[in-house]
Amino acid sequence: MEALGSIFEWIGANEAVLSGIAAAIVILGVLYSFFRRLFGSSKDASSEAAAKPSATEPAASLYTESPSIAVLPFANLSGDPEQEFLADGLTEDIILGLSRVKQLFVIARNTCFSYKGRTVDAQEVSRELGVRYVLEGSVRKTGDRIRVTAQLVDASTRTPKWAEQFDRKLEEILVVDDEVTEAIVAALQPALRRVEAEHARRAAPGDLTAWALVNRAWVAVQSDLGDRSAAEEAVQACNEALALDGDYAFAHAVLAHAKSLLVDASESTEEEADGLASIRRALELGPDDPVVQHCYAALLGNLGRTDDSIRAWERAIELDPNNAGARAGLGIARIFKRRADRSLELIDGALRRSPADPLCYHWLANRALALMLTRRVDEAIETAQKSIQRRPSRLSYAVLAATLAHVGRDEESGAAWRELASWFPRLNSDDLARLAGAMAPDEEWGEEITRALRRAAEMGGSG
């Protein structure tokens, strides 16, 4: 690392570099859990999952003192699609390791993986995400050996600034990402060599299969809030992993999170109790693991424990400053503590850090709600429409219908109401107080939203 650092002394402590739009995985469900419990759905989860997030738009570059980096999904050169999880898991662990270094600005996992399968160069990625550095690489498995190659490119000059090849036994892949992460940090910020690395990687399980199973489960639960089959798949994968390594904190945490999604769908007290037991075990095994804290906060939010959820989200951000999902989760939780102004700042931070995240539609819908609660009506309407363009959802149509009705745009509010009613076949004017209560931070707002939704329902032909 010392040799690498000396080669790249050109990166000084005062260098102004392009910042990026970053973050990490995220599963959020505060309002979603209310809606599932209240009304169910007339459309199955696959309908909501069918809409894809829009392509990444060019990012507005933000200059900061921190180097910014995107890690592209490592290519699987093994010729075996079954080995894809090795490349994906390694990519995710490198992103997580870099995210823990507070001096770096790191693009989130979900946005990075939007480039999977695409042929792009570093300058294109830099232009779209507003980053200066791009890491790309590949994984090749041959027998019981694995070769990992990685290259760090300065997109501003199109020049490679660091490259390395790691040849290891297959079981040693769990330490390769640490070596790659440390090398990149040394190349980007020589000064960081003088302090102990802040990105202590989550403890690896004793079995590679367990590691692969949990990474697959994590991808499943973070992809879509409404996909019950994905949550069930994740539960099965985590249980299989825990049968191999019962003390794996990451597995217990993802299992708890997946079970909380099933609680939303089935209102099963057994699933809720099992989820709480799993997260307690995860916290015992990995109290300082940011993914464990992320899952803990999401579970608490789904159970309506807002104050506890806020504390857990704050801890997750402390452990991983680039966690976009945690920022959005904290922002959503603060809506229900009458802090919509602070919510906007947090949700905007999440959107900047992970502009291609599969959950952007959900973050935008909650941003629209926060704007409505701060009476920024025009912005609320625009943001709700953007959310719908990304992926139609119950919350986005509810906010749009209420806000349009509030400003007297009756025809448009009626159209939005009809779309909302299509998601909730049992929804009628008598249900509006409960629906409004799920959106409102207090009784006063609940009454105001109820009046607006009743007006929208009347205009939509449900009065």
C-alpha distance (Angstrom), angle and dihedral (degrees) to the residues before:
residue distance angle dihedral
M1 . . .
E2 3.82 . .
A3 3.80 90.8 .
L4 3.77 92.5 48.8
G5 3.77 91.3 47.9
S6 3.79 93.4 52.2
I7 3.80 91.2 52.2
F8 3.76 91.0 57.8
E9 3.80 102.2 45.3
W10 3.79 86.6 131.6
I11 3.78 87.6 85.2
G12 3.79 100.2 82.0
A13 3.73 129.2 -170.1
N14 3.83 92.1 -110.4
E15 3.79 97.0 47.0
A16 3.81 113.3 133.4
V17 3.77 108.1 -141.2
L18 3.73 135.7 173.1
S19 3.72 114.5 -85.4
G20 3.79 122.1 -142.3
I21 3.69 141.2 -141.3
A22 3.71 104.8 -106.6
A23 3.77 152.7 163.2
A24 3.71 151.2 117.8
I25 3.65 143.8 -97.4
V26 3.42 121.6 -49.6
I27 3.74 143.5 -176.1
L28 3.75 117.6 -175.7
G29 3.79 129.7 177.4
V30 3.79 115.1 156.0
L31 3.81 98.5 125.1
Y32 3.78 92.4 24.5
S33 3.81 91.0 63.1
F34 3.81 90.5 52.0
F35 3.78 91.7 50.7
R36 3.80 95.0 47.6
R37 3.77 92.0 49.5
L38 3.79 93.4 46.0
F39 3.76 104.4 44.1
G40 3.79 116.4 -0.1
S41 3.80 115.0 -144.8
S42 3.77 137.5 -81.8
K43 3.78 90.5 -155.4
D44 3.76 120.8 58.4
A45 3.76 121.0 -123.2
S46 3.79 92.5 -98.7
S47 3.81 89.6 66.2
E48 3.78 92.6 57.4
A49 3.80 90.7 42.9
A50 3.79 92.6 52.2
A51 3.78 94.0 77.5
K52 3.77 112.2 80.6
P53 3.79 126.4 -147.2
S54 3.75 113.2 -101.3
A55 3.76 120.8 -98.4
T56 3.74 117.0 -84.7
E57 3.79 110.9 -86.7
P58 3.81 122.3 -144.6
A59 3.77 108.5 -77.5
A60 3.76 125.1 -128.3
S61 3.79 103.3 -120.9
L62 3.77 115.4 -125.5
Y63 3.80 118.7 -156.9
T64 3.77 115.6 -139.1
E65 3.76 136.8 151.1
S66 3.80 91.1 -103.9
P67 3.81 124.6 89.0
S68 3.81 112.0 -118.7
I69 3.79 125.1 -143.8
A70 3.80 142.0 178.2
V71 3.80 121.8 -158.8
L72 3.80 111.4 -148.5
P73 3.83 117.2 -147.7
F74 3.79 108.4 -86.8
A75 3.81 113.4 -114.6
N76 3.80 119.9 -115.4
L77 3.82 106.0 -131.8
S78 3.80 95.1 171.5
G79 3.79 94.5 98.6
D80 3.80 88.3 -129.5
P81 3.82 117.3 103.9
E82 3.81 88.6 -158.5
Q83 3.81 88.1 69.7
E84 3.80 92.6 58.3
F85 3.80 90.0 101.5
L86 3.82 90.3 64.7
A87 3.80 92.2 59.9
D88 3.81 93.8 41.2
G89 3.79 94.2 46.6
L90 3.79 92.4 48.6
T91 3.81 90.8 49.8
E92 3.80 91.8 51.0
D93 3.80 93.3 48.9
I94 3.81 92.0 50.5
I95 3.83 90.1 50.7
L96 3.79 90.2 49.4
G97 3.80 92.6 48.1
L98 3.80 93.2 50.1
S99 3.81 91.7 45.0
R100 3.78 90.4 61.4
V101 3.79 91.4 62.3
K102 3.79 102.8 90.5
Q103 3.80 92.6 -157.9
L104 3.81 91.6 63.1
F105 3.79 129.4 74.0
V106 3.79 106.9 -144.5
I107 3.79 129.8 -169.7
A108 3.79 113.3 -122.9
R109 3.77 125.1 -102.9
N110 3.81 95.3 -115.1
T111 3.79 94.2 52.2
C112 3.81 92.4 44.7
F113 3.80 90.5 51.8
S114 3.80 91.1 54.0
Y115 3.82 83.9 78.7
K116 3.81 93.3 56.8
G117 3.79 110.8 126.4
R118 3.81 93.0 11.3
T119 3.79 125.8 115.1
V120 3.80 105.5 -131.3
D121 3.78 135.6 151.4
A122 3.77 127.1 -134.7
Q123 3.80 94.1 -103.6
E124 3.80 92.2 55.1
V125 3.80 90.8 50.9
S126 3.80 90.4 46.1
R127 3.79 91.7 51.1
E128 3.81 94.0 48.1
L129 3.81 97.8 43.6
G130 3.79 102.9 28.0
V131 3.80 95.6 -122.7
R132 3.77 130.1 136.6
Y133 3.79 100.9 -153.2
V134 3.80 128.8 51.7
L135 3.80 125.3 -171.2
E136 3.79 117.9 -156.2
G137 3.78 131.0 171.7
S138 3.77 150.2 143.5
V139 3.79 142.0 -125.3
R140 3.81 124.4 -144.2
K141 3.82 122.4 -175.5
T142 3.80 119.0 -160.9
G143 3.78 116.0 174.8
D144 3.79 107.8 -52.4
R145 3.81 92.7 -20.4
I146 3.77 129.8 87.9
R147 3.81 130.6 -164.1
V148 3.80 120.9 -157.9
T149 3.80 120.7 -170.5
A150 3.79 123.8 -172.7
Q151 3.80 134.3 -179.5
L152 3.79 129.6 -170.9
V153 3.80 114.2 -150.3
D154 3.80 128.1 -164.5
A155 3.80 98.8 -141.3
S156 3.80 92.5 -162.7
T157 3.80 90.5 66.0
R158 3.82 100.6 20.0
T159 3.78 88.3 -127.4
P160 3.81 127.9 133.2
K161 3.79 109.7 -119.3
W162 3.77 98.5 -176.4
A163 3.79 137.7 8.4
E164 3.77 132.9 177.1
Q165 3.78 140.8 171.8
F166 3.79 122.9 -147.9
D167 3.82 120.0 -162.5
R168 3.77 112.7 -170.9
K169 3.75 144.5 152.1
L170 3.78 110.2 -92.8
E171 3.78 93.8 -107.9
E172 3.81 89.6 56.3
I173 3.81 94.3 63.7
L174 3.78 88.1 96.7
V175 3.83 90.6 71.2
V176 3.81 98.5 40.0
D177 3.81 93.8 79.9
D178 3.81 89.8 56.5
E179 3.80 90.1 55.1
V180 3.81 93.0 47.6
T181 3.81 92.1 47.2
E182 3.79 93.3 49.5
A183 3.80 91.7 48.1
I184 3.81 92.7 51.7
V185 3.78 92.4 48.1
A186 3.80 90.1 49.9
A187 3.80 91.1 50.6
L188 3.80 94.8 47.2
Q189 3.77 100.6 42.1
P190 3.80 117.2 17.3
A191 3.77 88.8 -175.6
L192 3.78 90.0 66.4
R193 3.81 89.2 69.3
R194 3.79 88.4 74.5
V195 3.77 95.0 62.4
E196 3.75 131.4 58.2
A197 3.81 110.8 -94.9
E198 3.80 110.7 -97.7
H199 3.75 93.3 -156.3
A200 3.81 99.9 82.0
R201 3.74 100.8 176.4
R202 3.78 119.3 -124.6
A203 3.78 110.4 -96.0
A204 3.78 111.5 -88.1
P205 3.78 117.6 -127.7
G206 3.76 121.1 -113.5
D207 3.78 92.9 -113.2
L208 3.79 127.0 57.4
T209 3.79 91.8 -149.1
A210 3.80 90.9 58.2
W211 3.79 89.5 50.5
A212 3.80 91.5 51.7
L213 3.80 93.5 46.2
V214 3.80 94.2 53.0
N215 3.80 93.6 46.1
R216 3.78 88.7 53.6
A217 3.80 90.2 48.6
W218 3.81 91.5 50.2
V219 3.80 91.9 53.0
A220 3.81 89.9 49.7
V221 3.81 96.7 52.6
Q222 3.79 95.8 43.7
S223 3.78 96.1 51.6
D224 3.82 101.6 73.3
L225 3.80 133.9 3.1
G226 3.80 93.8 -147.8
D227 3.79 101.6 47.0
R228 3.80 105.7 108.3
S229 3.80 92.5 176.2
A230 3.81 90.3 57.2
A231 3.80 90.5 52.2
E232 3.80 90.7 49.5
E233 3.81 90.3 48.7
A234 3.80 89.8 50.9
V235 3.81 92.2 50.7
Q236 3.79 90.6 52.7
A237 3.81 93.1 47.3
C238 3.81 92.7 48.5
N239 3.78 92.2 48.7
E240 3.80 89.6 51.8
A241 3.80 90.2 49.4
L242 3.79 92.6 49.2
A243 3.79 90.2 50.9
L244 3.81 85.3 61.6
D245 3.80 97.5 39.1
G246 3.78 114.9 14.6
D247 3.82 94.1 -176.6
Y248 3.80 97.5 57.2
A249 3.84 106.0 126.9
F250 3.80 94.6 -165.5
A251 3.82 90.7 55.3
H252 3.81 93.1 50.2
A253 3.82 90.8 48.3
V254 3.81 96.1 49.5
L255 3.80 89.6 44.7
A256 3.81 89.9 54.6
H257 3.78 91.7 48.5
A258 3.79 93.5 48.5
K259 3.80 90.6 49.7
S260 3.80 90.7 51.4
L261 3.81 88.3 57.7
L262 3.79 89.0 52.6
V263 3.81 89.3 50.5
D264 3.81 87.4 58.1
A265 3.76 91.1 51.8
S266 3.81 100.5 41.9
E267 3.83 106.5 18.8
S268 3.79 86.4 -132.5
T269 3.79 112.5 169.8
E270 3.80 88.1 -162.8
E271 3.80 91.1 59.1
E272 3.80 89.8 46.7
A273 3.81 92.3 52.3
D274 3.79 91.6 46.0
G275 3.80 90.7 49.8
L276 3.80 92.2 52.1
A277 3.80 91.1 48.8
S278 3.81 91.0 50.4
I279 3.80 94.4 49.5
R280 3.80 92.0 48.0
R281 3.79 89.2 55.0
A282 3.81 90.9 46.8
L283 3.81 90.6 52.6
E284 3.79 91.0 50.1
L285 3.80 91.2 52.5
G286 3.82 99.6 37.6
P287 3.81 113.0 17.3
D288 3.82 91.8 158.4
D289 3.80 97.4 43.3
P290 3.84 108.7 115.8
V291 3.80 92.5 -150.0
V292 3.80 90.6 53.9
Q293 3.82 90.3 51.3
H294 3.82 90.3 46.8
C295 3.80 91.6 54.3
Y296 3.81 91.2 43.8
A297 3.81 92.4 53.4
A298 3.80 92.9 47.0
L299 3.80 91.4 50.0
L300 3.81 92.2 49.9
G301 3.79 90.7 49.3
N302 3.78 91.9 51.5
L303 3.81 89.1 51.9
G304 3.82 92.0 52.3
R305 3.81 95.4 -111.8
T306 3.79 93.7 135.3
D307 3.82 100.0 167.4
D308 3.80 92.6 49.5
S309 3.79 90.1 44.7
I310 3.81 91.6 53.9
R311 3.80 91.6 53.2
A312 3.79 91.2 49.3
W313 3.82 92.7 48.4
E314 3.81 90.0 50.5
R315 3.79 90.2 51.6
A316 3.81 91.0 49.0
I317 3.81 90.3 53.5
E318 3.79 91.1 47.2
L319 3.80 89.5 54.8
D320 3.82 94.3 42.3
P321 3.83 113.3 21.9
N322 3.83 92.1 -174.3
N323 3.81 95.3 56.3
A324 3.80 103.3 125.5
G325 3.78 93.4 -178.5
A326 3.80 91.0 55.7
R327 3.81 91.9 49.9
A328 3.79 91.1 50.6
G329 3.80 91.2 45.0
L330 3.79 91.6 52.0
G331 3.79 90.7 46.7
I332 3.79 92.5 51.9
A333 3.80 92.0 47.4
R334 3.81 90.9 52.0
I335 3.80 90.7 56.9
F336 3.79 87.0 71.6
K337 3.81 91.8 49.8
R338 3.82 92.5 59.2
R339 3.80 92.3 -103.1
A340 3.79 100.6 118.8
D341 3.81 90.1 143.3
R342 3.79 91.2 59.0
S343 3.81 89.7 42.6
L344 3.79 90.9 61.4
E345 3.79 92.4 54.3
L346 3.80 92.0 50.6
I347 3.80 96.6 44.1
D348 3.81 91.0 46.8
G349 3.80 88.2 52.6
A350 3.80 89.8 53.5
L351 3.81 92.3 49.1
R352 3.81 91.6 50.0
R353 3.77 91.6 50.3
S354 3.81 97.8 45.9
P355 3.82 109.7 22.3
A356 3.82 94.1 163.6
D357 3.80 96.5 43.8
P358 3.83 114.2 139.7
L359 3.80 87.4 -128.7
C360 3.82 95.7 55.0
Y361 3.80 89.4 104.4
H362 3.81 89.2 58.8
W363 3.79 93.4 45.8
L364 3.82 90.6 49.2
A365 3.81 91.4 49.6
N366 3.79 90.4 53.9
R367 3.79 90.2 44.6
A368 3.81 87.6 55.5
L369 3.80 89.5 50.8
A370 3.80 91.4 50.9
L371 3.82 90.4 49.1
M372 3.79 90.5 50.7
L373 3.80 90.2 51.0
T374 3.82 90.2 52.1
R375 3.84 89.0 48.3
R376 3.78 94.4 -116.9
V377 3.78 88.0 140.1
D378 3.80 102.3 170.2
E379 3.80 91.8 49.2
A380 3.80 90.6 47.1
I381 3.80 91.7 54.4
E382 3.80 92.5 46.9
T383 3.81 92.8 47.8
A384 3.81 93.5 47.7
Q385 3.80 89.0 52.1
K386 3.81 90.3 50.4
S387 3.78 89.4 51.6
I388 3.80 90.8 52.3
Q389 3.81 90.6 49.2
R390 3.80 88.9 55.2
R391 3.80 94.0 45.7
P392 3.80 128.9 -30.4
S393 3.81 113.7 -115.0
R394 3.77 140.3 169.3
L395 3.78 95.3 -109.3
S396 3.80 95.5 49.3
Y397 3.81 92.2 52.4
A398 3.82 91.9 44.8
V399 3.81 92.4 52.8
L400 3.80 91.9 43.9
A401 3.81 93.8 49.3
A402 3.81 93.8 47.2
T403 3.80 95.3 45.4
L404 3.81 94.7 46.6
A405 3.81 90.3 49.1
H406 3.80 90.7 48.9
V407 3.83 91.6 58.4
G408 3.81 94.5 42.4
R409 3.79 99.3 -106.9
D410 3.79 89.2 139.7
E411 3.79 101.9 168.0
E412 3.80 92.6 50.6
S413 3.79 92.8 44.1
G414 3.80 89.9 52.2
A415 3.79 91.0 52.2
A416 3.81 90.9 49.9
W417 3.81 89.8 48.8
R418 3.80 91.7 53.7
E419 3.80 89.9 53.4
L420 3.80 90.2 48.8
A421 3.81 91.7 48.9
S422 3.80 90.0 53.6
W423 3.81 88.2 63.7
F424 3.81 92.2 48.8
P425 3.80 110.6 40.9
R426 3.80 92.3 -179.5
L427 3.79 93.9 48.6
N428 3.81 114.8 119.3
S429 3.78 137.7 151.9
D430 3.82 91.8 -81.0
D431 3.79 90.2 61.5
L432 3.77 95.0 54.0
A433 3.79 97.7 92.3
R434 3.79 90.3 57.3
L435 3.79 92.4 44.9
A436 3.79 91.2 49.3
G437 3.79 90.3 47.4
A438 3.80 89.6 56.6
M439 3.81 88.3 55.8
A440 3.81 100.3 39.8
P441 3.81 130.9 81.7
D442 3.82 93.4 -149.9
E443 3.80 144.1 9.3
E444 3.80 94.6 -94.0
W445 3.77 92.5 56.3
G446 3.79 90.1 42.9
E447 3.79 90.4 59.3
E448 3.81 92.8 46.9
I449 3.80 93.6 49.1
T450 3.81 89.8 46.0
R451 3.81 90.9 56.0
A452 3.79 91.5 48.0
L453 3.80 93.6 48.8
R454 3.81 91.4 47.5
R455 3.78 88.7 54.4
A456 3.81 90.4 49.1
A457 3.81 90.5 48.5
E458 3.79 90.3 51.5
M459 3.80 91.0 50.4
G460 3.80 89.8 46.1
G461 3.78 93.3 55.1
S462 3.82 97.6 -103.9
G463 3.75 98.0 102.5
